[in-house]
Structure formats: C-alpha cells, structure tokens
C-alpha cells in the first residue's frame, strides 16, 4: 500500500495539473475561434509546451517525494517534446505555405528566391559594399 503524501506536496501537484488543463482548454478555444490555418497553429503549439511543462513539474515533484529521492526521468519527456513541437510546427507551416503558393493564393507572399536576384560568379568574388 502506498502511504499518503503530505498536503504540501498534493496542493502544488494538483495546481500544476489544473493549470495544465487550463492551458489545454485555452488552446482548444484558440483553435475553434481563429479562422486561418496559421492562426490556428499558434495556440496549440504554445499551450502544448506550457501544459507539458506543468505536467512534468508535477510528475517530478510527486515521484520525488513518493520515492524519497530526486526523480528526474520525466525530464526526458519534456526535452523530447521541447525539441519536436517547434520542428513539427515549422514543418506544418511550411507545408501549408507551399500548398497555398501552388494553388495561386494571392494573399501569400512570394518565395524568398523570387525576391533576391540570383548571384553570378563575378558577384561572389567581389566584396559587397556595406
């Protein structure tokens, strides 16, 4: 049988988990409320990161007190999420931008390659003035 945890541990763990739920709810409202794909992409990415941090801190606190030693295995989860969420967000946004440009959407900015003049070998050898 697991002994009950002290109240000073249960309160912060409960608050962190409730805060995680609030962040997730705010992200869901943002997804429903915003109109474009790019606007809808922002709230879940941020809220997911904040929610994951709250759950990770609650997990570290709970299991460290329960085991009587510092329990940092949850850090692996948050490190993995902190690396993958921004990369996934960038890939999704680039995919949508590519799709909209190919469909001829007039609101999309042109690619950077269309804004910059191609360089020649003569331009590459001469220093650029500043």
N, CA, C and O atoms as a printed pandas DataFrame, in Angstrom:
     atom_number atom_name residue_name chain_id  residue_number  x_coord  y_coord  z_coord
0              1         N          UNK        A               1    0.836   -1.179    0.000
1              2        CA          UNK        A               1    0.000    0.000    0.000
2              3         C          UNK        A               1    0.886    1.249    0.000
3              4         O          UNK        A               1    1.883    1.320    0.719
4              5         N          UNK        A               2    0.506    2.221   -0.814
5              6        CA          UNK        A               2    1.272    3.460   -0.922
6              7         C          UNK        A               2    0.838    4.405    0.194
7              8         O          UNK        A               2   -0.352    4.679    0.353
8              9         N          UNK        A               3    1.805    4.904    0.966
9             10        CA          UNK        A               3    1.434    5.843    2.033
10            11         C          UNK        A               3    0.967    7.175    1.441
11            12         O          UNK        A               3    1.448    7.580    0.383
12            13         N          UNK        A               4    0.047    7.852    2.104
13            14        CA          UNK        A               4   -0.436    9.140    1.577
14            15         C          UNK        A               4    0.676   10.194    1.602
15            16         O          UNK        A               4    1.535   10.196    2.483
16            17         N          UNK        A               5    0.633   11.063    0.637
17            18        CA          UNK        A               5    1.627   12.137    0.558
18            19         C          UNK        A               5    1.207   13.300    1.446
19            20         O          UNK        A               5    0.021   13.490    1.712
20            21         N          UNK        A               6    2.182   14.075    1.901
21            22        CA          UNK        A               6    1.839   15.250    2.699
22            23         C          UNK        A               6    1.042   16.277    1.880
23            24         O          UNK        A               6    1.127   16.318    0.653
24            25         N          UNK        A               7    0.284   17.085    2.579
25            26        CA          UNK        A               7   -0.547   18.083    1.930
26            27         C          UNK        A               7    0.277   19.110    1.165
27            28         O          UNK        A               7   -0.171   19.616    0.136
28            29         N          UNK        A               8    1.482   19.426    1.653
29            30        CA          UNK        A               8    2.337   20.412    0.978
30            31         C          UNK        A               8    2.824   19.915   -0.384
31            32         O          UNK        A               8    3.309   20.711   -1.188
32            33         N          UNK        A               9    2.706   18.627   -0.653
33            34        CA          UNK        A               9    3.052   18.071   -1.959
34            35         C          UNK        A               9    1.806   17.972   -2.832
35            36         O          UNK        A               9    1.848   18.286   -4.022
36            37         N          UNK        A              10    0.711   17.540   -2.246
37            38        CA          UNK        A              10   -0.504   17.337   -3.023
38            39         C          UNK        A              10   -1.065   18.636   -3.610
39            40         O          UNK        A              10   -1.583   18.634   -4.727
40            41         N          UNK        A              11   -0.967   19.737   -2.873
41            42        CA          UNK        A              11   -1.507   21.014   -3.355
42            43         C          UNK        A              11   -0.758   21.519   -4.588
43            44         O          UNK        A              11   -1.406   21.838   -5.585
44            45         N          UNK        A              12    0.591   21.608   -4.569
45            46        CA          UNK        A              12    1.260   22.076   -5.798
46            47         C          UNK        A              12    1.076   21.128   -6.981
47            48         O          UNK        A              12    0.955   21.577   -8.122
48            49         N          UNK        A              13    1.054   19.826   -6.718
49            50        CA          UNK        A              13    0.839   18.869   -7.805
50            51         C          UNK        A              13   -0.543   19.079   -8.415
51            52         O          UNK        A              13   -0.680   19.093   -9.639
52            53         N          UNK        A              14   -1.560   19.241   -7.586
53            54        CA          UNK        A              14   -2.919   19.464   -8.080
54            55         C          UNK        A              14   -3.014   20.791   -8.832
55            56         O          UNK        A              14   -3.680   20.864   -9.865
56            57         N          UNK        A              15   -2.361   21.839   -8.332
57            58        CA          UNK        A              15   -2.397   23.134   -9.014
58            59         C          UNK        A              15   -1.698   23.074  -10.369
59            60         O          UNK        A              15   -2.184   23.646  -11.345
60            61         N          UNK        A              16   -0.577   22.393  -10.430
61            62        CA          UNK        A              16    0.135   22.258  -11.704
62            63         C          UNK        A              16   -0.694   21.475  -12.722
63            64         O          UNK        A              16   -0.738   21.837  -13.898
64            65         N          UNK        A              17   -1.343   20.415  -12.277
65            66        CA          UNK        A              17   -2.180   19.639  -13.200
66            67         C          UNK        A              17   -3.414   20.417  -13.644
67            68         O          UNK        A              17   -3.831   20.317  -14.798
68            69         N          UNK        A              18   -4.001   21.195  -12.727
69            70        CA          UNK        A              18   -5.147   22.036  -13.107
70            71         C          UNK        A              18   -4.707   23.134  -14.077
71            72         O          UNK        A              18   -5.432   23.449  -15.022
72            73         N          UNK        A              19   -3.539   23.713  -13.856
73            74        CA          UNK        A              19   -3.015   24.737  -14.758
74            75         C          UNK        A              19   -2.753   24.153  -16.147
75            76         O          UNK        A              19   -2.962   24.817  -17.162
76            77         N          UNK        A              20   -2.299   22.917  -16.175
77            78        CA          UNK        A              20   -2.103   22.239  -17.449
78            79         C          UNK        A              20   -3.429   22.100  -18.194
79            80         O          UNK        A              20   -3.486   22.297  -19.408
80            81         N          UNK        A              21   -4.474   21.767  -17.481
81            82        CA          UNK        A              21   -5.799   21.668  -18.091
82            83         C          UNK        A              21   -6.294   23.011  -18.606
83            84         O          UNK        A              21   -6.944   23.076  -19.649
84            85         N          UNK        A              22   -5.989   24.086  -17.879
85            86        CA          UNK        A              22   -6.393   25.428  -18.316
86            87         C          UNK        A              22   -5.681   25.795  -19.616
87            88         O          UNK        A              22   -6.305   26.321  -20.538
88            89         N          UNK        A              23   -4.372   25.519  -19.694
89            90        CA          UNK        A              23   -3.626   25.796  -20.920
90            91         C          UNK        A              23   -4.199   25.017  -22.102
91            92         O          UNK        A              23   -4.318   25.550  -23.205
92            93         N          UNK        A              24   -4.548   23.772  -21.870
93            94        CA          UNK        A              24   -5.116   22.952  -22.941
94            95         C          UNK        A              24   -6.481   23.485  -23.371
95            96         O          UNK        A              24   -6.790   23.497  -24.563
96            97         N          UNK        A              25   -7.289   23.920  -22.431
97            98        CA          UNK        A              25   -8.601   24.495  -22.748
98            99         C          UNK        A              25   -8.447   25.783  -23.561
99           100         O          UNK        A              25   -9.178   25.999  -24.527
100          101         N          UNK        A              26   -7.505   26.629  -23.173
101          102        CA          UNK        A              26   -7.259   27.872  -23.911
102          103         C          UNK        A              26   -6.819   27.557  -25.345
103          104         O          UNK        A              26   -7.229   28.238  -26.285
104          105         N          UNK        A              27   -5.994   26.534  -25.509
105          106        CA          UNK        A              27   -5.560   26.140  -26.855
106          107         C          UNK        A              27   -6.743   25.654  -27.681
107          108         O          UNK        A              27   -6.841   25.968  -28.867
108          109         N          UNK        A              28   -7.633   24.898  -27.070
109          110        CA          UNK        A              28   -8.812   24.405  -27.793
110          111         C          UNK        A              28   -9.717   25.561  -28.214
111          112         O          UNK        A              28  -10.266   25.555  -29.316
112          113         N          UNK        A              29   -9.869   26.539  -27.346
113          114        CA          UNK        A              29  -10.679   27.714  -27.697
114          115         C          UNK        A              29  -10.018   28.479  -28.841
115          116         O          UNK        A              29  -10.703   28.959  -29.745
116          117         N          UNK        A              30   -8.694   28.592  -28.806
117          118        CA          UNK        A              30   -7.978   29.273  -29.881
118          119         C          UNK        A              30   -8.130   28.566  -31.215
119          120         O          UNK        A              30   -8.258   29.220  -32.250
120          121         N          UNK        A              31   -8.119   27.258  -31.207
121          122        CA          UNK        A              31   -8.287   26.501  -32.454
122          123         C          UNK        A              31   -9.681   26.724  -33.031
123          124         O          UNK        A              31   -9.837   26.858  -34.245
124          125         N          UNK        A              32  -10.681   26.765  -32.179
125          126        CA          UNK        A              32  -12.054   26.953  -32.646
126          127         C          UNK        A              32  -12.286   28.399  -33.089
127          128         O          UNK        A              32  -12.990   28.644  -34.069
128          129         N          UNK        A              33  -11.707   29.336  -32.381
129          130        CA          UNK        A              33  -12.008   30.744  -32.624
130          131         C          UNK        A              33  -11.280   31.334  -33.832
131          132         O          UNK        A              33  -11.875   32.098  -34.593
132          133         N          UNK        A              34  -10.024   30.998  -34.018
133          134        CA          UNK        A              34   -9.257   31.589  -35.111
134          135         C          UNK        A              34   -9.718   31.029  -36.454
135          136         O          UNK        A              34  -10.287   29.941  -36.531
136          137         N          UNK        A              35   -9.456   31.806  -37.516
137          138        CA          UNK        A              35  -10.003   31.444  -38.819
138          139         C          UNK        A              35   -9.014   30.767  -39.739
139          140         O          UNK        A              35   -9.368   29.785  -40.392
140          141         N          UNK        A              36   -7.797   31.250  -39.816
141          142        CA          UNK        A              36   -6.867   30.684  -40.796
142          143         C          UNK        A              36   -6.010   29.590  -40.167
143          144         O          UNK        A              36   -5.913   29.466  -38.946
144          145         N          UNK        A              37   -5.402   28.814  -41.032
145          146        CA          UNK        A              37   -4.543   27.724  -40.570
146          147         C          UNK        A              37   -3.386   28.248  -39.737
147          148         O          UNK        A              37   -3.048   27.674  -38.702
148          149         N          UNK        A              38   -2.783   29.335  -40.187
149          150        CA          UNK        A              38   -1.615   29.870  -39.491
150          151         C          UNK        A              38   -1.979   30.416  -38.117
151          152         O          UNK        A              38   -1.191   30.297  -37.179
152          153         N          UNK        A              39   -3.147   31.005  -37.987
153          154        CA          UNK        A              39   -3.597   31.462  -36.674
154          155         C          UNK        A              39   -3.934   30.278  -35.769
155          156         O          UNK        A              39   -3.648   30.312  -34.572
156          157         N          UNK        A              40   -4.525   29.255  -36.319
157          158        CA          UNK        A              40   -4.904   28.087  -35.528
158          159         C          UNK        A              40   -3.701   27.267  -35.071
159          160         O          UNK        A              40   -3.792   26.507  -34.107
160          161         N          UNK        A              41   -2.607   27.419  -35.746
161          162        CA          UNK        A              41   -1.421   26.638  -35.414
162          163         C          UNK        A              41   -0.717   27.150  -34.155
163          164         O          UNK        A              41   -0.075   26.373  -33.449
164          165         N          UNK        A              42   -0.829   28.420  -33.875
165          166        CA          UNK        A              42   -0.073   29.042  -32.793
166          167         C          UNK        A              42   -0.525   28.630  -31.384
167          168         O          UNK        A              42    0.322   28.217  -30.592
168          169         N          UNK        A              43   -1.824   28.721  -31.029
169          170        CA          UNK        A              43   -2.221   28.385  -29.659
170          171         C          UNK        A              43   -1.892   26.952  -29.227
171          172         O          UNK        A              43   -1.392   26.762  -28.118
172          173         N          UNK        A              44   -2.154   25.938  -30.059
173          174        CA          UNK        A              44   -1.832   24.589  -29.584
174          175         C          UNK        A              44   -0.340   24.367  -29.361
175          176         O          UNK        A              44    0.051   23.651  -28.439
176          177         N          UNK        A              45    0.490   24.974  -30.196
177          178        CA          UNK        A              45    1.934   24.778  -30.025
178          179         C          UNK        A              45    2.401   25.373  -28.709
179          180         O          UNK        A              45    3.152   24.731  -27.975
180          181         N          UNK        A              46    1.972   26.583  -28.399
181          182        CA          UNK        A              46    2.381   27.206  -27.136
182          183         C          UNK        A              46    1.746   26.524  -25.936
183          184         O          UNK        A              46    2.424   26.218  -24.955
184          185         N          UNK        A              47    0.441   26.286  -26.017
185          186        CA          UNK        A              47   -0.248   25.685  -24.883
186          187         C          UNK        A              47    0.242   24.264  -24.626
187          188         O          UNK        A              47    0.328   23.831  -23.477
188          189         N          UNK        A              48    0.559   23.547  -25.688
189          190        CA          UNK        A              48    1.077   22.198  -25.508
190          191         C          UNK        A              48    2.401   22.226  -24.747
191          192         O          UNK        A              48    2.643   21.389  -23.877
192          193         N          UNK        A              49    3.240   23.180  -25.075
193          194        CA          UNK        A              49    4.519   23.289  -24.378
194          195         C          UNK        A              49    4.311   23.647  -22.908
195          196         O          UNK        A              49    4.925   23.044  -22.028
196          197         N          UNK        A              50    3.445   24.631  -22.642
197          198        CA          UNK        A              50    3.193   25.020  -21.254
198          199         C          UNK        A              50    2.520   23.889  -20.477
199          200         O          UNK        A              50    2.860   23.644  -19.320
200          201         N          UNK        A              51    1.575   23.205  -21.101
201          202        CA          UNK        A              51    0.903   22.087  -20.433
202          203         C          UNK        A              51    1.877   20.966  -20.124
203          204         O          UNK        A              51    1.841   20.381  -19.041
204          205         N          UNK        A              52    2.741   20.670  -21.071
205          206        CA          UNK        A              52    3.719   19.607  -20.851
206          207         C          UNK        A              52    4.674   19.967  -19.720
207          208         O          UNK        A              52    5.035   19.105  -18.918
208          209         N          UNK        A              53    5.084   21.220  -19.649
209          210        CA          UNK        A              53    5.960   21.645  -18.552
210          211         C          UNK        A              53    5.256   21.499  -17.200
211          212         O          UNK        A              53    5.866   21.043  -16.233
212          213         N          UNK        A              54    3.986   21.880  -17.125
213          214        CA          UNK        A              54    3.246   21.756  -15.857
214          215         C          UNK        A              54    3.120   20.297  -15.436
215          216         O          UNK        A              54    3.325   19.973  -14.266
216          217         N          UNK        A              55    2.790   19.426  -16.360
217          218        CA          UNK        A              55    2.655   18.006  -16.032
218          219         C          UNK        A              55    4.010   17.414  -15.639
219          220         O          UNK        A              55    4.087   16.586  -14.731
220          221         N          UNK        A              56    5.070   17.835  -16.315
221          222        CA          UNK        A              56    6.405   17.333  -15.986
222          223         C          UNK        A              56    6.826   17.765  -14.592
223          224         O          UNK        A              56    7.339   16.955  -13.820
224          225         N          UNK        A              57    6.615   19.033  -14.261
225          226        CA          UNK        A              57    6.983   19.503  -12.921
226          227         C          UNK        A              57    6.155   18.804  -11.844
227          228         O          UNK        A              57    6.676   18.457  -10.784
228          229         N          UNK        A              58    4.867   18.599  -12.115
229          230        CA          UNK        A              58    4.022   17.879  -11.160
230          231         C          UNK        A              58    4.512   16.444  -10.990
231          232         O          UNK        A              58    4.539   15.924   -9.875
232          233         N          UNK        A              59    4.893   15.814  -12.076
233          234        CA          UNK        A              59    5.392   14.441  -12.017
234          235         C          UNK        A              59    6.702   14.348  -11.238
235          236         O          UNK        A              59    6.882   13.446  -10.420
236          237         N          UNK        A              60    7.601   15.270  -11.491
237          238        CA          UNK        A              60    8.880   15.270  -10.773
238          239         C          UNK        A              60    8.646   15.465   -9.281
239          240         O          UNK        A              60    9.231   14.751   -8.467
240          241         N          UNK        A              61    7.806   16.414   -8.917
241          242        CA          UNK        A              61    7.529   16.668   -7.508
242          243         C          UNK        A              61    6.869   15.462   -6.844
243          244         O          UNK        A              61    7.279   15.051   -5.759
244          245         N          UNK        A              62    5.865   14.901   -7.481
245          246        CA          UNK        A              62    5.125   13.776   -6.905
246          247         C          UNK        A              62    6.018   12.548   -6.698
247          248         O          UNK        A              62    6.061   11.978   -5.608
248          249         N          UNK        A              63    6.730   12.149   -7.757
249          250        CA          UNK        A              63    7.524   10.928   -7.656
250          251         C          UNK        A              63    8.788   11.119   -6.825
251          252         O          UNK        A              63    9.284   10.159   -6.235
252          253         N          UNK        A              64    9.312   12.329   -6.769
253          254        CA          UNK        A              64   10.474   12.568   -5.916
254          255         C          UNK        A              64   10.111   12.423   -4.443
255          256         O          UNK        A              64   10.871   11.836   -3.673
256          257         N          UNK        A              65    8.969   12.948   -4.049
257          258        CA          UNK        A              65    8.536   12.824   -2.650
258          259         C          UNK        A              65    8.118   11.391   -2.350
259          260         O          UNK        A              65    8.407   10.876   -1.270
260          261         N          UNK        A              66    7.446   10.747   -3.285
261          262        CA          UNK        A              66    6.981    9.381   -3.057
262          263         C          UNK        A              66    8.150    8.401   -2.918
263          264         O          UNK        A              66    8.119    7.515   -2.065
264          265         N          UNK        A              67    9.177    8.561   -3.755
265          266        CA          UNK        A              67   10.316    7.645   -3.722
266          267         C          UNK        A              67   11.364    8.039   -2.694
267          268         O          UNK        A              67   12.211    7.222   -2.335
268          269         N          UNK        A              68   11.320    9.262   -2.221
269          270        CA          UNK        A              68   12.310    9.717   -1.254
270          271         C          UNK        A              68   13.635   10.107   -1.892
271          272         O          UNK        A              68   14.613   10.339   -1.182
272          273         N          UNK        A              69   13.686   10.182   -3.206
273          274        CA          UNK        A              69   14.896   10.587   -3.927
274          275         C          UNK        A              69   14.464   11.416   -5.134
275          276         O          UNK        A              69   13.330   11.316   -5.604
276          277         N          UNK        A              70   15.392   12.234   -5.621
277          278        CA          UNK        A              70   15.084   13.081   -6.770
278          279         C          UNK        A              70   14.818   12.213   -7.995
279          280         O          UNK        A              70   15.666   11.416   -8.396
280          281         N          UNK        A              71   13.650   12.369   -8.580
281          282        CA          UNK        A              71   13.241   11.573   -9.731
282          283         C          UNK        A              71   13.175   12.477  -10.959
283          284         O          UNK        A              71   12.259   13.288  -11.096
284          285         N          UNK        A              72   14.141   12.330  -11.838
285          286        CA          UNK        A              72   14.235   13.216  -12.987
286          287         C          UNK        A              72   13.941   12.527  -14.320
287          288         O          UNK        A              72   14.240   13.088  -15.374
288          289         N          UNK        A              73   13.364   11.330  -14.298
289          290        CA          UNK        A              73   13.087   10.629  -15.559
290          291         C          UNK        A              73   12.087   11.378  -16.434
291          292         O          UNK        A              73   12.082   11.201  -17.652
292          293         N          UNK        A              74   11.247   12.207  -15.835
293          294        CA          UNK        A              74   10.274   12.972  -16.617
294          295         C          UNK        A              74   10.946   14.056  -17.462
295          296         O          UNK        A              74   10.351   14.544  -18.424
296          297         N          UNK        A              75   12.168   14.434  -17.117
297          298        CA          UNK        A              75   12.888   15.432  -17.911
298          299         C          UNK        A              75   13.119   14.933  -19.329
299          300         O          UNK        A              75   13.159   15.732  -20.264
300          301         N          UNK        A              76   13.270   13.634  -19.504
301          302        CA          UNK        A              76   13.465   13.097  -20.848
302          303         C          UNK        A              76   12.252   13.381  -21.734
303          304         O          UNK        A              76   12.393   13.668  -22.923
304          305         N          UNK        A              77   11.074   13.297  -21.146
305          306        CA          UNK        A              77    9.853   13.557  -21.908
306          307         C          UNK        A              77    9.800   15.014  -22.341
307          308         O          UNK        A              77    9.531   15.303  -23.507
308          309         N          UNK        A              78   10.051   15.931  -21.421
309          310        CA          UNK        A              78    9.945   17.347  -21.752
310          311         C          UNK        A              78   11.055   17.782  -22.699
311          312         O          UNK        A              78   10.838   18.660  -23.534
312          313         N          UNK        A              79   12.225   17.193  -22.591
313          314        CA          UNK        A              79   13.300   17.516  -23.532
314          315         C          UNK        A              79   12.906   17.065  -24.934
315          316         O          UNK        A              79   13.094   17.804  -25.901
316          317         N          UNK        A              80   12.364   15.869  -25.047
317          318        CA          UNK        A              80   11.924   15.364  -26.341
318          319         C          UNK        A              80   10.817   16.245  -26.920
319          320         O          UNK        A              80   10.847   16.580  -28.104
320          321         N          UNK        A              81    9.852   16.618  -26.103
321          322        CA          UNK        A              81    8.760   17.466  -26.575
322          323         C          UNK        A              81    9.248   18.863  -26.946
323          324         O          UNK        A              81    8.772   19.449  -27.918
324          325         N          UNK        A              82   10.184   19.395  -26.184
325          326        CA          UNK        A              82   10.708   20.729  -26.485
326          327         C          UNK        A              82   11.471   20.758  -27.799
327          328         O          UNK        A              82   11.579   21.806  -28.435
328          329         N          UNK        A              83   11.992   19.627  -28.203
329          330        CA          UNK        A              83   12.687   19.552  -29.490
330          331         C          UNK        A              83   11.733   19.290  -30.643
331          332         O          UNK        A              83   11.918   19.831  -31.733
332          333         N          UNK        A              84   10.723   18.475  -30.421
333          334        CA          UNK        A              84    9.865   18.058  -31.534
334          335         C          UNK        A              84    8.715   19.009  -31.839
335          336         O          UNK        A              84    8.336   19.143  -33.002
336          337         N          UNK        A              85    8.150   19.671  -30.844
337          338        CA          UNK        A              85    6.999   20.551  -31.090
338          339         C          UNK        A              85    7.366   21.720  -32.012
339          340         O          UNK        A              85    6.632   21.964  -32.969
340          341         N          UNK        A              86    8.461   22.454  -31.777
341          342        CA          UNK        A              86    8.781   23.540  -32.717
342          343         C          UNK        A              86    9.108   23.043  -34.127
343          344         O          UNK        A              86    8.740   23.683  -35.112
344          345         N          UNK        A              87    9.790   21.919  -34.223
345          346        CA          UNK        A              87   10.125   21.379  -35.539
346          347         C          UNK        A              87    8.855   20.987  -36.278
347          348         O          UNK        A              87    8.718   21.276  -37.467
348          349         N          UNK        A              88    7.941   20.344  -35.602
349          350        CA          UNK        A              88    6.670   19.953  -36.218
350          351         C          UNK        A              88    5.877   21.182  -36.647
351          352         O          UNK        A              88    5.291   21.193  -37.730
352          353         N          UNK        A              89    5.855   22.209  -35.813
353          354        CA          UNK        A              89    5.137   23.434  -36.147
354          355         C          UNK        A              89    5.724   24.086  -37.389
355          356         O          UNK        A              89    4.979   24.541  -38.257
356          357         N          UNK        A              90    7.032   24.139  -37.487
357          358        CA          UNK        A              90    7.679   24.739  -38.662
358          359         C          UNK        A              90    7.376   23.920  -39.914
359          360         O          UNK        A              90    7.079   24.485  -40.966
360          361         N          UNK        A              91    7.449   22.600  -39.810
361          362        CA          UNK        A              91    7.175   21.765  -40.977
362          363         C          UNK        A              91    5.723   21.896  -41.439
363          364         O          UNK        A              91    5.458   21.950  -42.640
364          365         N          UNK        A              92    4.795   21.947  -40.505
365          366        CA          UNK        A              92    3.391   22.131  -40.878
366          367         C          UNK        A              92    3.165   23.486  -41.531
367          368         O          UNK        A              92    2.431   23.581  -42.515
368          369         N          UNK        A              93    3.779   24.528  -41.003
369          370        CA          UNK        A              93    3.578   25.857  -41.583
370          371         C          UNK        A              93    4.207   25.959  -42.970
371          372         O          UNK        A              93    3.633   26.582  -43.863
372          373         N          UNK        A              94    5.362   25.364  -43.156
373          374        CA          UNK        A              94    5.997   25.399  -44.476
374          375         C          UNK        A              94    5.192   24.593  -45.500
375          376         O          UNK        A              94    5.103   24.976  -46.667
376          377         N          UNK        A              95    4.614   23.491  -45.063
377          378        CA          UNK        A              95    3.784   22.687  -45.954
378          379         C          UNK        A              95    2.546   23.461  -46.386
379          380         O          UNK        A              95    2.186   23.446  -47.564
380          381         N          UNK        A              96    1.894   24.135  -45.451
381          382        CA          UNK        A              96    0.711   24.922  -45.782
382          383         C          UNK        A              96    1.076   26.103  -46.679
383          384         O          UNK        A              96    0.339   26.419  -47.613
384          385         N          UNK        A              97    2.189   26.748  -46.410
385          386        CA          UNK        A              97    2.636   27.855  -47.254
386          387         C          UNK        A              97    2.912   27.375  -48.677
387          388         O          UNK        A              97    2.526   28.037  -49.640
388          389         N          UNK        A              98    3.570   26.239  -48.812
389          390        CA          UNK        A              98    3.844   25.660  -50.125
390          391         C          UNK        A              98    2.539   25.318  -50.846
391          392         O          UNK        A              98    2.403   25.584  -52.040
392          393         N          UNK        A              99    1.588   24.735  -50.135
393          394        CA          UNK        A              99    0.303   24.359  -50.728
394          395         C          UNK        A              99   -0.457   25.590  -51.207
395          396         O          UNK        A              99   -1.033   25.584  -52.295
396          397         N          UNK        A             100   -0.458   26.635  -50.405
397          398        CA          UNK        A             100   -1.185   27.851  -50.794
398          399         C          UNK        A             100   -0.511   28.566  -51.958
399          400         O          UNK        A             100   -1.188   29.108  -52.831
400          401         N          UNK        A             101    0.809   28.569  -51.974
401          402        CA          UNK        A             101    1.500   29.202  -53.107
402          403         C          UNK        A             101    1.214   28.452  -54.395
403          404         O          UNK        A             101    1.019   29.080  -55.436
404          405         N          UNK        A             102    1.183   27.146  -54.357
405          406        CA          UNK        A             102    0.912   26.350  -55.554
406          407         C          UNK        A             102   -0.532   26.469  -56.013
407          408         O          UNK        A             102   -0.815   26.282  -57.197
408          409         N          UNK        A             103   -1.446   26.774  -55.110
409          410        CA          UNK        A             103   -2.848   26.928  -55.504
410          411         C          UNK        A             103   -3.131   28.323  -56.051
411          412         O          UNK        A             103   -4.231   28.587  -56.537
412          413         N          UNK        A             104   -2.140   29.220  -55.974
413          414        CA          UNK        A             104   -2.305   30.560  -56.527
414          415         C          UNK        A             104   -2.988   31.536  -55.595
415          416         O          UNK        A             104   -3.613   32.489  -56.062
416          417         N          UNK        A             105   -2.892   31.333  -54.305
417          418        CA          UNK        A             105   -3.496   32.231  -53.328
418          419         C          UNK        A             105   -2.816   33.600  -53.413
419          420         O          UNK        A             105   -1.604   33.682  -53.209
420          421         N          UNK        A             106   -3.557   34.682  -53.709
421          422        CA          UNK        A             106   -2.933   35.997  -53.883
422          423         C          UNK        A             106   -2.456   36.622  -52.570
423          424         O          UNK        A             106   -1.664   37.564  -52.594
424          425         N          UNK        A             107   -2.919   36.119  -51.435
425          426        CA          UNK        A             107   -2.522   36.685  -50.150
426          427         C          UNK        A             107   -1.177   36.176  -49.657
427          428         O          UNK        A             107   -0.632   36.704  -48.687
428          429         N          UNK        A             108   -0.641   35.166  -50.305
429          430        CA          UNK        A             108    0.624   34.588  -49.864
430          431         C          UNK        A             108    1.802   35.389  -50.406
431          432         O          UNK        A             108    1.803   35.791  -51.569
432          433         N          UNK        A             109    2.814   35.620  -49.553
433          434        CA          UNK        A             109    4.000   36.330  -50.053
434          435         C          UNK        A             109    4.784   35.434  -51.000
435          436         O          UNK        A             109    4.696   34.209  -50.923
436          437         N          UNK        A             110    5.553   36.052  -51.897
437          438        CA          UNK        A             110    6.340   35.230  -52.824
438          439         C          UNK        A             110    7.485   34.547  -52.088
439          440         O          UNK        A             110    7.866   34.985  -51.003
440          441         N          UNK        A             111    8.036   33.486  -52.656
441          442        CA          UNK        A             111    9.184   32.838  -52.024
442          443         C          UNK        A             111   10.381   33.786  -52.005
443          444         O          UNK        A             111   10.474   34.695  -52.830
444          445         N          UNK        A             112   11.274   33.573  -51.082
445          446        CA          UNK        A             112   12.451   34.431  -50.975
446          447         C          UNK        A             112   13.298   34.386  -52.238
447          448         O          UNK        A             112   13.932   35.381  -52.591
448          449         N          UNK        A             113   13.317   33.258  -52.916
449          450        CA          UNK        A             113   14.111   33.155  -54.137
450          451         C          UNK        A             113   13.594   34.103  -55.223
451          452         O          UNK        A             113   14.352   34.494  -56.110
452          453         N          UNK        A             114   12.330   34.469  -55.161
453          454        CA          UNK        A             114   11.782   35.410  -56.140
454          455         C          UNK        A             114   12.110   36.855  -55.778
455          456         O          UNK        A             114   12.039   37.735  -56.635
456          457         N          UNK        A             115   12.467   37.110  -54.524
457          458        CA          UNK        A             115   12.753   38.466  -54.073
458          459         C          UNK        A             115   14.229   38.832  -54.197
459          460         O          UNK        A             115   14.575   40.014  -54.223
460          461         N          UNK        A             116   15.091   37.838  -54.273
461          462        CA          UNK        A             116   16.534   38.073  -54.307
462          463         C          UNK        A             116   17.033   37.760  -55.703
463          464         O          UNK        A             116   16.715   36.718  -56.276
464          465         N          UNK        A             117   17.816   38.676  -56.237
465          466        CA          UNK        A             117   18.379   38.451  -57.565
466          467         C          UNK        A             117   19.422   37.350  -57.496
467          468         O          UNK        A             117   20.202   37.308  -56.544
468          469         N          UNK        A             118   19.457   36.460  -58.475
469          470        CA          UNK        A             118   20.458   35.390  -58.443
470          471         C          UNK        A             118   21.860   35.977  -58.574
471          472         O          UNK        A             118   22.080   36.917  -59.337
472          473         N          UNK        A             119   22.789   35.422  -57.834
473          474        CA          UNK        A             119   24.160   35.920  -57.867
474          475         C          UNK        A             119   24.946   35.195  -58.955
475          476         O          UNK        A             119   24.671   34.039  -59.276
476          477         N          UNK        A             120   25.922   35.894  -59.509
477          478        CA          UNK        A             120   26.803   35.298  -60.509
478          479         C          UNK        A             120   28.159   35.081  -59.885
479          480         O          UNK        A             120   28.406   35.527  -58.765
480          481         N          UNK        A             121   29.036   34.407  -60.589
481          482        CA          UNK        A             121   30.374   34.147  -60.065
482          483         C          UNK        A             121   31.141   35.453  -59.888
483          484         O          UNK        A             121   31.946   35.566  -58.964
484          485         N          UNK        A             122   30.914   36.430  -60.741
485          486        CA          UNK        A             122   31.617   37.716  -60.630
486          487         C          UNK        A             122   31.166   38.451  -59.367
487          488         O          UNK        A             122   31.963   39.118  -58.708
488          489         N          UNK        A             123   29.861   38.319  -59.034
489          490        CA          UNK        A             123   29.361   38.970  -57.823
490          491         C          UNK        A             123   29.924   38.303  -56.588
491          492         O          UNK        A             123   30.171   38.977  -55.587
492          493         N          UNK        A             124   30.133   37.008  -56.629
493          494        CA          UNK        A             124   30.612   36.277  -55.456
494          495         C          UNK        A             124   32.052   36.620  -55.146
495          496         O          UNK        A             124   32.445   36.584  -53.980
496          497         N          UNK        A             125   32.873   36.959  -56.168
497          498        CA          UNK        A             125   34.284   37.234  -55.916
498          499         C          UNK        A             125   34.510   38.658  -55.422
499          500         O          UNK        A             125   35.493   38.926  -54.732
500          501         N          UNK        A             126   33.599   39.580  -55.772
501          502        CA          UNK        A             126   33.796   40.962  -55.320
502          503         C          UNK        A             126   33.114   41.166  -53.976
503          504         O          UNK        A             126   32.039   40.627  -53.713
504          505         N          UNK        A             127   33.768   41.959  -53.130
505          506        CA          UNK        A             127   33.144   42.212  -51.820
506          507         C          UNK        A             127   31.901   43.076  -51.971
507          508         O          UNK        A             127   31.832   43.956  -52.828
508          509         N          UNK        A             128   30.940   42.807  -51.131
509          510        CA          UNK        A             128   29.705   43.587  -51.180
510          511         C          UNK        A             128   29.861   44.849  -50.346
511          512         O          UNK        A             128   30.368   44.774  -49.226
512          513         N          UNK        A             129   29.445   46.001  -50.850
513          514        CA          UNK        A             129   29.553   47.241  -50.068
514          515         C          UNK        A             129   28.549   47.235  -48.930
515          516         O          UNK        A             129   27.458   46.677  -49.049
516          517         N          UNK        A             130   28.922   47.850  -47.847
517          518        CA          UNK        A             130   28.045   47.911  -46.668
518          519         C          UNK        A             130   27.748   49.324  -46.313
519          520         O          UNK        A             130   27.026   49.579  -45.350
